[in-house]
Structures are given as C-alpha cells and as structure tokens.
Amino acid sequence: MATYDSAFGYVSAQGEPLIDLLDPQPGEKVIDLGCGAGLLTAELHARGARPLGIDGSPHLIAQATSQFPELSFAVGDAHDFTVSDAYDAVISMSALHWMTRDPDAVIAHVYSALRPGGRFVAEMGGAGNCAELIAAMQTAWREFGLTEPELPWFFPTPAGYATRLEEAGFTVRLLEYFDRPTRMTEGPDGAADWVRVFAAEPLRDVPPPLVQPLLERVNELAAPALRRESGWVADYVRLRFAAVRKADSTPPPGFEAFPLGPF
C-alpha cells in the first residue's frame, strides 16, 4: 500500500479532470467507488459534495478514515454493494478494471444506487492498456518456464463497455478512448516496480528465488518501448465515460437490491 501511494501516486493525481467532468454540485450525494486511500473522496468534499468512499480493501479504508476522519467511508465489494438511499452520482477512477468477477454486476449495483437521472462517471483502463508491460510480463514468465500469469484486470473496448451500460439502463452521454503515456516518476525500477505493485497477485505464485531475476528480465524486455532518457513510461490507454440512469428505466431482469442499512 505504501509503495502504491509513493511510487504510483499519479493514479490519484489524474482524478481531477474526472471530477471536472462530473461537476458535483453543492450538497450532492456522490459515491466514490473504489476510493482507495480517499484522495478523490476528499476532493469531492472540497468541492461541496457529500461523498461516500467505498473500497474492497479494509487496509485502504482504514488509511482513508485515518487521513480524512471527517468523511464517510465503508468497506464494500463493488459487485454486490448496496445503499439505503439513492445517490446523485457515482464516480470511479482507475478502479473498474480491477472488478473482474462480473463487470455487469458492478454496473447493475451502480444503477441501483442512483436516483433516476443520476450520473455514472468513470475512467478505467481500456483495451490495449499497458500492452507493452503485459507483453514483457508474459514473455518473461514463459522464458522462466512458468505458467503464463493470470492477469487481474478487465480492459474493455469502448463499444463493448458502452453496450454493457446501455443494456443495464444507462444512456451514454460521453465516451472517450485515448492513449495516455504516463511517467513512472517515483518508480526507479521501472517495469519491475509496476509488476510488484499492480501484478502482485501473479507474482506471489512465482518461486521466491526466481522473483528478482524474473523482474530483471521484465525490465530488459520492456525497456526498448518504455524506457526514455527521462525515465520509465507506462503505456496507459484510458476509457473515460459519463452515463445517466434513465428516468423511466427499471433494474435489469434478475437484479434485485437488498439494502444492508445506511452507510
């Protein structure tokens, strides 16, 4: 968690344009879904919203609560979270692509949390995100005779995700798909640091004596595409959207919300 905050803090820093897109109004109730350590939640509060930060990590929620004790946070799984009152908006920054178990369930529960006309604004990794980093990982794993790593991300195409939103009862108002090469300003070991932080789960399956040489090989493979004189760059591709819950729509067939009480 400390490595994420220090070496890859640019993930949180990129959230301001997303809040500008949401344009929260004073007093609006907004869920920050996948809030992490609460930096985006705090910015929502600073802009006059009444935010609730939700994240699946108890450690990150504890950190958020400690750092921003005046704000509301809750541990919750985006695949099945519920709230007792309708919210004006849901925002999510660099989190939806981690919610791989059932992306449609995530969208359905966002839908259920919103009032009719409520907004869903998010940015996530899109198709092709971190392609060079992932290719270096997969090649290194094969070269070391390891089973190809199971990747813990969901990077959809723009058309594919727009279809999911529309089928769930949203109207898509804006959808942007763009490259955003991003300097790893505080990740001195480049691709290896990126794997340690963002691919920690597949790395745990690697025998300990192989971890360091494996990561060194990842760096060698990724360097031609991603290492510059000024430092390492992550080959990010982002999918950003703004959608609105239709005023006359009902939850998708087979979906029923069971509120657990107020957060």
C-alpha positions as a Python dict, from the first residue, in 0.01 Angstrom:
ca = {
    (1, 'M'): (0, 0, 0),
    (2, 'A'): (285, 241, 83),
    (3, 'T'): (454, 160, -246),
    (4, 'Y'): (131, 231, -434),
    (5, 'D'): (91, 570, -268),
    (6, 'S'): (452, 682, -315),
    (7, 'A'): (574, 532, -641),
    (8, 'F'): (246, 539, -833),
    (9, 'G'): (64, 837, -684),
    (10, 'Y'): (-6, 963, -1036),
    (11, 'V'): (-309, 731, -1040),
    (12, 'S'): (-480, 954, -783),
    (13, 'A'): (-340, 1275, -933),
    (14, 'Q'): (-517, 1205, -1264),
    (15, 'G'): (-858, 1220, -1094),
    (16, 'E'): (-914, 1597, -1112),
    (17, 'P'): (-1030, 1603, -1477),
    (18, 'L'): (-1279, 1328, -1392),
    (19, 'I'): (-1426, 1538, -1111),
    (20, 'D'): (-1447, 1829, -1354),
    (21, 'L'): (-1646, 1602, -1586),
    (22, 'L'): (-1878, 1500, -1302),
    (23, 'D'): (-1917, 1867, -1197),
    (24, 'P'): (-2054, 1789, -850),
    (25, 'Q'): (-2296, 2045, -717),
    (26, 'P'): (-2306, 2163, -353),
    (27, 'G'): (-2485, 1911, -136),
    (28, 'E'): (-2498, 1634, -395),
    (29, 'K'): (-2454, 1281, -263),
    (30, 'V'): (-2173, 1109, -452),
    (31, 'I'): (-2026, 759, -418),
    (32, 'D'): (-1653, 727, -487),
    (33, 'L'): (-1643, 363, -595),
    (34, 'G'): (-1302, 205, -547),
    (35, 'C'): (-1193, 506, -342),
    (36, 'G'): (-860, 362, -225),
    (37, 'A'): (-699, 590, 33),
    (38, 'G'): (-967, 855, -15),
    (39, 'L'): (-787, 1131, -207),
    (40, 'L'): (-1059, 1165, -469),
    (41, 'T'): (-1325, 1145, -197),
    (42, 'A'): (-1161, 1437, -17),
    (43, 'E'): (-1156, 1643, -337),
    (44, 'L'): (-1527, 1576, -387),
    (45, 'H'): (-1587, 1704, -35),
    (46, 'A'): (-1374, 2012, -103),
    (47, 'R'): (-1598, 2090, -400),
    (48, 'G'): (-1909, 2084, -185),
    (49, 'A'): (-2039, 1730, -243),
    (50, 'R'): (-2141, 1485, 28),
    (51, 'P'): (-1925, 1186, -65),
    (52, 'L'): (-1917, 826, 47),
    (53, 'G'): (-1599, 634, -32),
    (54, 'I'): (-1635, 260, -89),
    (55, 'D'): (-1346, 19, -140),
    (56, 'G'): (-1295, -355, -109),
    (57, 'S'): (-969, -318, 85),
    (58, 'P'): (-1008, -284, 464),
    (59, 'H'): (-648, -157, 480),
    (60, 'L'): (-712, 125, 234),
    (61, 'I'): (-1040, 218, 403),
    (62, 'A'): (-859, 230, 738),
    (63, 'Q'): (-599, 460, 584),
    (64, 'A'): (-870, 681, 430),
    (65, 'T'): (-1059, 703, 760),
    (66, 'S'): (-741, 793, 946),
    (67, 'Q'): (-638, 1058, 696),
    (68, 'F'): (-987, 1207, 647),
    (69, 'P'): (-1181, 1139, 971),
    (70, 'E'): (-1449, 1393, 880),
    (71, 'L'): (-1554, 1192, 572),
    (72, 'S'): (-1761, 875, 533),
    (73, 'F'): (-1601, 552, 415),
    (74, 'A'): (-1714, 190, 401),
    (75, 'V'): (-1565, -144, 308),
    (76, 'G'): (-1769, -290, 24),
    (77, 'D'): (-1740, -514, -281),
    (78, 'A'): (-1845, -325, -594),
    (79, 'H'): (-2001, -647, -730),
    (80, 'D'): (-2267, -652, -459),
    (81, 'F'): (-2263, -324, -263),
    (82, 'T'): (-2595, -163, -170),
    (83, 'V'): (-2703, 163, -10),
    (84, 'S'): (-3032, 251, 156),
    (85, 'D'): (-3073, 595, -5),
    (86, 'A'): (-3045, 694, -369),
    (87, 'Y'): (-2735, 889, -469),
    (88, 'D'): (-2699, 1169, -722),
    (89, 'A'): (-2383, 1031, -878),
    (90, 'V'): (-2121, 756, -873),
    (91, 'I'): (-1762, 831, -971),
    (92, 'S'): (-1481, 579, -1014),
    (93, 'M'): (-1118, 645, -1100),
    (94, 'S'): (-881, 367, -1213),
    (95, 'A'): (-1081, 106, -1024),
    (96, 'L'): (-1339, -57, -1254),
    (97, 'H'): (-1073, -255, -1440),
    (98, 'W'): (-991, -435, -1113),
    (99, 'M'): (-1353, -553, -1076),
    (100, 'T'): (-1320, -860, -1294),
    (101, 'R'): (-1552, -1115, -1137),
    (102, 'D'): (-1867, -981, -1304),
    (103, 'P'): (-1846, -634, -1464),
    (104, 'D'): (-2218, -638, -1540),
    (105, 'A'): (-2298, -687, -1171),
    (106, 'V'): (-2088, -381, -1087),
    (107, 'I'): (-2283, -173, -1338),
    (108, 'A'): (-2616, -309, -1207),
    (109, 'H'): (-2533, -215, -849),
    (110, 'V'): (-2421, 132, -956),
    (111, 'Y'): (-2754, 163, -1135),
    (112, 'S'): (-2942, 59, -822),
    (113, 'A'): (-2752, 311, -606),
    (114, 'L'): (-2851, 605, -828),
    (115, 'R'): (-3169, 806, -840),
    (116, 'P'): (-3338, 832, -1181),
    (117, 'G'): (-3130, 1080, -1378),
    (118, 'G'): (-2825, 1011, -1160),
    (119, 'R'): (-2481, 1020, -1322),
    (120, 'F'): (-2217, 750, -1352),
    (121, 'V'): (-1876, 898, -1441),
    (122, 'A'): (-1561, 689, -1452),
    (123, 'E'): (-1219, 635, -1600),
    (124, 'M'): (-1060, 293, -1636),
    (125, 'G'): (-806, 103, -1838),
    (126, 'G'): (-933, 38, -2190),
    (127, 'A'): (-842, -224, -2449),
    (128, 'G'): (-468, -215, -2510),
    (129, 'N'): (-389, -68, -2170),
    (130, 'C'): (-32, -150, -2060),
    (131, 'A'): (15, -371, -2366),
    (132, 'E'): (395, -343, -2363),
    (133, 'L'): (415, -405, -1989),
    (134, 'I'): (188, -707, -2013),
    (135, 'A'): (378, -849, -2313),
    (136, 'A'): (706, -818, -2119),
    (137, 'M'): (548, -997, -1824),
    (138, 'Q'): (409, -1281, -2032),
    (139, 'T'): (733, -1331, -2223),
    (140, 'A'): (943, -1334, -1906),
    (141, 'W'): (711, -1588, -1742),
    (142, 'R'): (741, -1816, -2045),
    (143, 'E'): (1118, -1782, -2061),
    (144, 'F'): (1144, -1891, -1697),
    (145, 'G'): (926, -2195, -1764),
    (146, 'L'): (637, -2061, -1557),
    (147, 'T'): (268, -2092, -1629),
    (148, 'E'): (150, -1777, -1805),
    (149, 'P'): (29, -1532, -1540),
    (150, 'E'): (-343, -1489, -1488),
    (151, 'L'): (-396, -1118, -1540),
    (152, 'P'): (-611, -949, -1273),
    (153, 'W'): (-761, -680, -1497),
    (154, 'F'): (-1055, -617, -1727),
    (155, 'F'): (-972, -376, -2013),
    (156, 'P'): (-1284, -343, -2231),
    (157, 'T'): (-1327, -191, -2575),
    (158, 'P'): (-1527, 134, -2591),
    (159, 'A'): (-1808, -31, -2787),
    (160, 'G'): (-1819, -327, -2551),
    (161, 'Y'): (-1846, -120, -2237),
    (162, 'A'): (-2099, 120, -2390),
    (163, 'T'): (-2317, -180, -2471),
    (164, 'R'): (-2294, -303, -2112),
    (165, 'L'): (-2401, 39, -1982),
    (166, 'E'): (-2691, 70, -2224),
    (167, 'E'): (-2818, -281, -2153),
    (168, 'A'): (-2816, -201, -1780),
    (169, 'G'): (-3043, 102, -1828),
    (170, 'F'): (-2796, 388, -1877),
    (171, 'T'): (-2777, 647, -2152),
    (172, 'V'): (-2416, 709, -2251),
    (173, 'R'): (-2358, 1084, -2283),
    (174, 'L'): (-1981, 1082, -2338),
    (175, 'L'): (-1722, 818, -2413),
    (176, 'E'): (-1353, 890, -2471),
    (177, 'Y'): (-1080, 639, -2557),
    (178, 'F'): (-725, 767, -2566),
    (179, 'D'): (-358, 693, -2512),
    (180, 'R'): (-204, 848, -2203),
    (181, 'P'): (165, 757, -2168),
    (182, 'T'): (246, 829, -1804),
    (183, 'R'): (585, 876, -1645),
    (184, 'M'): (664, 650, -1351),
    (185, 'T'): (810, 945, -1167),
    (186, 'E'): (889, 763, -844),
    (187, 'G'): (923, 405, -965),
    (188, 'P'): (1301, 386, -1009),
    (189, 'D'): (1298, 23, -1117),
    (190, 'G'): (1051, 86, -1396),
    (191, 'A'): (856, -211, -1528),
    (192, 'A'): (972, -425, -1237),
    (193, 'D'): (820, -179, -989),
    (194, 'W'): (499, -172, -1191),
    (195, 'V'): (475, -554, -1171),
    (196, 'R'): (546, -551, -796),
    (197, 'V'): (262, -306, -732),
    (198, 'F'): (-2, -384, -993),
    (199, 'A'): (63, -753, -1064),
    (200, 'A'): (137, -858, -707),
    (201, 'E'): (-112, -1145, -725),
    (202, 'P'): (51, -1339, -1014),
    (203, 'L'): (393, -1254, -872),
    (204, 'R'): (301, -1432, -548),
    (205, 'D'): (283, -1760, -742),
    (206, 'V'): (647, -1730, -853),
    (207, 'P'): (904, -1931, -650),
    (208, 'P'): (1093, -1678, -431),
    (209, 'P'): (1440, -1749, -580),
    (210, 'L'): (1307, -1661, -926),
    (211, 'V'): (1137, -1333, -838),
    (212, 'Q'): (1433, -1098, -872),
    (213, 'P'): (1580, -1244, -1193),
    (214, 'L'): (1230, -1262, -1339),
    (215, 'L'): (1170, -894, -1270),
    (216, 'E'): (1508, -802, -1413),
    (217, 'R'): (1409, -983, -1732),
    (218, 'V'): (1077, -795, -1741),
    (219, 'N'): (1276, -471, -1734),
    (220, 'E'): (1503, -588, -2016),
    (221, 'L'): (1207, -682, -2233),
    (222, 'A'): (1007, -364, -2164),
    (223, 'A'): (1297, -117, -2185),
    (224, 'P'): (1310, -70, -2565),
    (225, 'A'): (949, 51, -2573),
    (226, 'L'): (909, 217, -2233),
    (227, 'R'): (1241, 348, -2103),
    (228, 'R'): (1333, 703, -2204),
    (229, 'E'): (1629, 921, -2115),
    (230, 'S'): (1400, 1099, -1868),
    (231, 'G'): (1280, 774, -1708),
    (232, 'W'): (1025, 497, -1744),
    (233, 'V'): (683, 546, -1902),
    (234, 'A'): (372, 332, -1853),
    (235, 'D'): (180, 275, -2177),
    (236, 'Y'): (-164, 360, -2047),
    (237, 'V'): (-478, 354, -2262),
    (238, 'R'): (-781, 503, -2090),
    (239, 'L'): (-1155, 468, -2130),
    (240, 'R'): (-1350, 760, -1979),
    (241, 'F'): (-1727, 790, -1984),
    (242, 'A'): (-2026, 975, -1848),
    (243, 'A'): (-2362, 798, -1838),
    (244, 'V'): (-2702, 878, -1692),
    (245, 'R'): (-2956, 643, -1537),
    (246, 'K'): (-3269, 666, -1748),
    (247, 'A'): (-3553, 833, -1562),
    (248, 'D'): (-3809, 573, -1665),
    (249, 'S'): (-3592, 260, -1655),
    (250, 'T'): (-3610, -31, -1417),
    (251, 'P'): (-3331, -260, -1293),
    (252, 'P'): (-3206, -525, -1537),
    (253, 'P'): (-3401, -854, -1532),
    (254, 'G'): (-3300, -1081, -1246),
    (255, 'F'): (-3147, -799, -1041),
    (256, 'E'): (-3288, -713, -701),
    (257, 'A'): (-3128, -491, -441),
    (258, 'F'): (-3117, -588, -73),
    (259, 'P'): (-3012, -280, 125),
    (260, 'L'): (-2793, -363, 422),
    (261, 'G'): (-2868, -38, 601),
    (262, 'P'): (-2725, 311, 575),
    (263, 'F'): (-2351, 355, 526),
}
